[in-house]
Amino acid sequence: MITGLIIDGCERAGASGRTTPLINPATGEVFCETAAASAADVETAVAGAQRAFEQGWRDLAPGKRAEALLRLAALIRENAEEIARLDMQNVGKPITDARAEAALGARIFEYYAGAIARLCGETIPVAGGGFDFTLRQPVGVAVLIAPWNFPFPIACWKAAPALAAGNCAVLKPASLSPLSALRLGALASEAGIPPGVLQVLPGPGGEIGDALVTHPLTRKVSFTGSTAIGRRIMELAARGLKRISLELGGKSPNIVFADADLQKAASSSPMSVFGNAGQDCCARSRIFVERPVYGRFVEKFIEAARGLVVGDPEREQTRIGPLVSAAQRESVEEFLLNDHRVLGGERVGGRGFYLRPATIPGCDTTDKVWREEVFGPVACIRPFDTEEAMLREVNDSPYGLSGSIWTNDLKRALRVARRVESGVLSVNSHSSVHVEAPFGGCKQSGLGRDLGMSALEGYTELKNVFIAEE
């Protein structure tokens, strides 16, 4: 198991000698320690990344970069079970989910290997004659800050477009979940990606995250995490006028109209909230149901939720594992205290950080649990009478990340999709993430986009070149 920093293609201890203990959420016990980077390691890593950028990666032929990313994708597939088990042990992710996320990481690198050939400029006819064209060029050293809830796929969907565009990157995984990101860094070296192109620095965000964002050689910051920390990163990045993309918190709606396939909507909706133990910024935790079908939907939703297996993430049948930490479970429980409407929400088992999914029917729009991001397995359900009133309530939120609309009326689906203030929406589905499509939010859910060609362009500078005829 890799527990050191990955700098210039090698595993090494941190300059300070400090380590961070990692706790298995399924048992509550420490199972390993990882090196904790310091400001001195940031200097070494950024200098190495800048050197790798200047000495060849930015100028490497696009086809050669594509070949390197494809080799990395193949190695991820070969080592997918190991990667999945690292995240299962590190963050309590059910093994079936962890395997799917490891496979997703490989697909992301495959996609961006192919996308390199589509990163094109354009020719522009200009009034004065001559020849005008644009270039897409890498920005330099990118800072990639990944969260603990989906540690491997999000690390991949930041690193792959950054490297594909010709940048070098310093990846900072969350202190709670560094293991799969460290393995990614080691596999990159094994794939023949030059030393320094992908550095991996686990460690305390308040120290090394700030140092990376403010370092004079870093040019782009991509962050996924809480709105509060995203706001601080935006403030720090503003000092150097650095490019940023932020994917932050969410309080996403799930809108169910009376004409929808009620059985499908109700049976699929629990996992849109409770998947990953509710630790998902896309969780559809505010459920709006048209009043004529409200009672039936609630019954079917609760029935489906009760059928979800909560337990050991190593078991194939487990759908919901533990929360990531004791503190995270306690934070979720505070939302449920003294609320007589709560169905579920009890602790499960004698050890580990398990919590049974909680459903709260009949929520009021002023309830704290309705308005704030819980980041745990808690679903709130509320009836609505008119489309207009529902849309006012849906958009009465500081967040705008994801959401679902359930209806068989295509005109209504398009009308409501245009009105919902959100960066990502699904109709008759709960799917938020597609490798080929842009992903991100609006309002306090962030700015900029991950995935798709939009992410690749976000790691480039657009340069215009004019050549006079005479």
N, C-alpha and C positions, 0 to 999 in steps of 0.2 A: 504493500500500500504506500503510495506517495504521500509524504507528509511534510516535505520541504517546499520552499519556494521554487518556481521555475523561472530562471533568469538565464538568458543567452543559451537556451537549449539544455540546461543542466539543472538537476535538483540540488538545492543547497539550503543550509540553515540561514535564518535571518541574521542580520548584522548584530542585533541586540541579544540574540540567544533566547528571546522569549518564545513561549509556545502557548497555544490555545487548546484547552481540553474540549473534546467533542463528545456530546451525550447522545446516546441512542434513544430517541423519543419513545420507542416501544418498550424499553426497560427502565429508563431513567438513569442508566449507568454510563459512566465514561468508558469509551471503548478505544480511543486513541487520542493523540495530540498532534497538532500541526504547527509548523513554524508560523510566527506572527511577524509580518513585515513591519519595518519602521521607516522613518523618513530617509534614513541612509540607504535603505533598499530601494526606495522610490527613485533616488538619484541614480543608482546603478542601473535600474531597470529602464528608466526613461532614456538615459544616455545610450544604453545598448540598443534600444528600439530605434532611436534617431540614427545611430550608426548603421544599423541594418537597412533602414530606409534609404539613406544616402548612398550606401555602398552596393545597392543592387536590386532590392525588392521592388522599389518604385519603377525601375527601368526594365525589369524582367518582362520579356515578351508575354502578352496576355495568354497565349496558349500554354506557356510554361507555368504560369500561375494557376491556370485551370487544371493542369495535370497534377500539380502539388495538392490542390484542394480535393481532387478526386482520390488521390492516394490517402489523404486524411479521412475522407468519407468511408473508404473501404476498411481502414483500420478501425474506425468507430464501429462499423458493422461486425467486424471480427471480434471486437472486445465488448459488444453490446451487453452481454450478460454481466460482465464485471462492472461496467458503468452503472447498470440498473441496480445491482446489489449495493454499490457505494451509496446511491441516493436512497435506497430503501433503508439502509442502516443509518445514514447521516441525518435524514429528515423524516423518516417514518413513512415514506411513500409506498403504497401497495405495489407489490412486485409487478403485477400486470401493467399498472400505469407507468412504472419506472422503465419497463422494457419498451413500451410504446414511445416514451420520451427519448430513450437512447436511439431508437430507430429514426425518430423525428430529427435528431441532431445530424444523423448521416444524410438524410434527405435535404436538409438545409445546405450542407456543404456541397452536395451534388447540384442543387439548384443554382447556387451562386457560381460554381465552376462553369456552368453553362451560360449564366447571365453575363459573364465577363465579355463575351463576344457581342453582347447587345448594348454595352455601355458606349454609346456613340454620341458624337457631336452632330452639328448640322451646318449646312452651307446656307448663307443668307444673302439675298440680293439687296444691295444698298444703293441709295439714290445717286451717290457720286461715282458709281462704277467701281471697278476693282473686284477683288475676291475676298469675301468675309466668311469666316468659319469659326466654330466653337470647339473647344476641347474640354473633356472631362478629365481632371487630373486629381490624384490623391491629395488629401490635406496634410498628411504627415503622420505624427504619432497620435493615435486615438486612445482615449481612456474609456474602458468598458466596465461599467459597474453593474453586476448581476445580483438578483435577489435570492433569498433562500427558498422560496416556495416552488420554483421550477428551475433549479440550479443548472442543470445540464442544457436543456433546449434553449433557454434564454442566453446562456453563455455562447451557444453556437450561433443563435440568430443575431448576435452582435459581432462576434469574431468573423464569421464567414463573409458578410458584405464588406467589412472593414478591410480584410486581407485581399478579397477579390478586387477591390478598387485600387490596390497597390499601396495601402497604408500598412504601417506596423502598429501593434496594439499592446497595451498593458491592460490585462484583464484582472479586475478585482472582484473575486467572488465574495459572497456574504460570509462573515465570520462563522456563522452557524453551519454553513454548507459548502466548504471549499473542495471536497474530495473529488467530485466528478470534473470540476474545472481544472484541477491540478492534473488529472489523468488526461484531459484534453490537451493540455500543454505538452505533456510527455509524448502523446501520440503525434502531435504536430512535428516534433523533432524527429520521431521515428519515420514520419512520412517524407522527410527530406526538406521540410520547410526550414530555411536558414535560421541560425541562432539569432535571437533578438526580435524576430518578426512577431512572435506571440509570447509575451511575458505573462506570468501568472503570480499575483501577489495577494495572498490572503492576509487578513489582519484587520485591526480596528479602523472602522470607517472614519471616525472623527480625526484620526491622525493621518493615515495614508490616503484616505479618500480626498481629504482637503488638500494634501500635498500634491496629489496627482492632478486635481482640477486646476490648481493655481500654478503648476509648474510652467515655466516660460517656454518649454519645448513641446508641450502638448497642445494640439490644435482643435480637437473635437472631443466632446464628452457625451457618451450615451449612458443613460441611467434608467434603471427600472427599480421602483421601490415606493416608499410612502410619499405622500404629497408634501409633508413637512420637510423631509430631507431633500426632495426635489427642489423645493423653494430655496433651500440653502445652497444647493449646487448651482442653481441659476444665478444667485447673487454672487457666488465666488467666481463663476465663469464670466460674469459680466465685467469683472476687473480686467480681464484680458481679451474681452470681446470674442470669446470662443464660441464656435458652433456647438449647439447642444440639442439633444433630443431627450425628452423625458416621458416615460410611461409610468403613470402614478396610480393613485387610488381610484376606486370605483364604488358605485352603489347602483348597480345596473338593474333596469326594469325587465320584467317578463310580463308581457301584455297578452291576455287571453280573451278573445272575443267569443261570443256565444255560438258563432257559426263554425268555430274551429273543430278539428278532430280532438274531442275532449279527452278520450282515452290516451291518445298519443301525447298530447300536451301534458296531461297530469302524470303519466307514468315516466316521462323523460325529465320533467322539471326538477325532481329532487336532486339528481346528480348535477344539474346546472348550478345548484347552490352548495351542495354538500360534497361534491367531488374535491379531492385534495384536502379533505376535512374543512372545507369552506375557506381555505387559505388561498384565495384566487381573486385578483382584482376584477376579473370578469364575472364573478359570481352573480347570478340573477336573483338577488336576495330581496328585491321589492317586487312582489307578484301582484299584478292588477288583473282582476277577473270580472268580466261583465256580469252584472247581478243575476240574470236569469239562470246562469250555470254555476254561480259561485258556490253554492252548497255542495253540488255534486263534485266540482273540481276539488274542493277542500277534502272531501272524503277520499277521493281517489289518490290525491297527493299524499295524504297521511298514510294510506294503505301501502303505497309504493315506498314511502320513506321507511316504514317499519320493516320492509323486506330487505333493506340494505344491510349487509354484513359488516359489523364494526369489529375490528380485532387485529390480530397479528398480521403485519404487512407482508410477511413471508408466505402466508397461505394464499393459494390461487383464488379462492372464493371471496377474499376480503375486498370490499369496495371502499371502505373508509378506514384509514389508519389513524394513528395518534396525531395530535397537534404537535408542532415542532418543539415546544418547550413547556415547562410548567408555567412560566410567566404568560405565555400566549393563551394557555387554557384558562388561567385565572382572569385574564383580560376579557375573554369571551363570556365567562360566567358572570361577570359584573353586569352585563347587559340583560341577564336573565333573572337576577335577584328580585324576589318579591313580585313577580309578574304571574298572576294566577292563570293567564291565558296560555302559558307555555306548555306545549306537549313535547315531552322528551327533554333533552338537555342534561341528563344525569351522567355522572362519571361512570366509566366502564372498567372493570378489572381492578386488581389490587396494585398494579405497578404500571408505569408508562403514563402517557398524557392523553388518554382517550376521553372522548366526550360523545355521548349519543346525540345525533342530529336533533335540533329543536325547531319546532314549527309554531308560529304565533299567528293564529287567525284573528281577523278583526282589528288590525293595527290602525292607529290614528296617525295622521301625517305629522303630528307634533311629537310623537314618541321618539326618544333617543335612538332606540334600536331600529327604527324606520329610517332615520335621517343619517346616521353615522355608519361608517364602514366598520363592520364587526370583525372581519377576517377570521371567521370561524363558521361552523356548521349551523347557521341560524337563518331560517326563512320567514319572512313576514308576508302575510297575504291580506289583501284589501279589495272589497268590491268597488265597481264603478258603474255609473248609470249612463253617462254620455261620453262620447269620444273627446269632446272639447274639454270637459272637466278632467278627464283622465290625463290628457296631454299636459294640462297645467300642472297637475301633481307630478307627472313623470319628470318634467323639466324643472320643477322646484327642487333642485339639488345642485350643489356646487360641482358635482361630478358629471362626466359624460364620456364613459369609456365604451361600454358594450350594451347588449340587450337583445331581446327576442320579441317577435310579434307572431301571434298565432291567429290565423284567419284563413278562410278559403275564398275571400273576396279580394281579388287581385288589385282592384282600384283602391280599396281601403288599405291594403298592405303598402302600396306605393305612397299613398297620401300620408299615412302615419309615419312611414320610414323617413319621409322628408321632414316631418315636424319634430321627431324625437331628436334631441340634442345629444348626439353620440357619435363617436368615431367609427364604431363597428356595430352592425346590426345583422340579425339572422331572422328570416321569415320561415316559420314552421320548422325551426331547428334551434339548437343551442350552440352551434359551432362558431367560435370566435376567431380561431387561428387557422390560416391557410398560408403555406410557405410562399405561394405565388402572389398573394394579395397584401396590400398595406394594412398594418395593425397599429392602432394608437388611439388616443382620446382627444377630447376638447375640454374647455373650461379647466377645472383643477385636476382633471385626469391627465393633463400633460400636453405636450406639443411635439411635432415631428412624428415620424413613422418608422416602425420596424417592419421587416419582411418585404417581399416583393421588390420590384425595381426601385420603388421610392426609397427604401433603405440604402440600396447601393448608391443612388445619386446623392444621398445625404452624407456620404463619406467622400465626396468629391468637391473640388472647386470648379466652377464654370468659368472658363477663360475664353474671351473673344479675341480673335486675331484678324486684322485687316491687312491685305496686301494690295498696294496701289498698282494700277496697270502700267503707269509710266514712272 
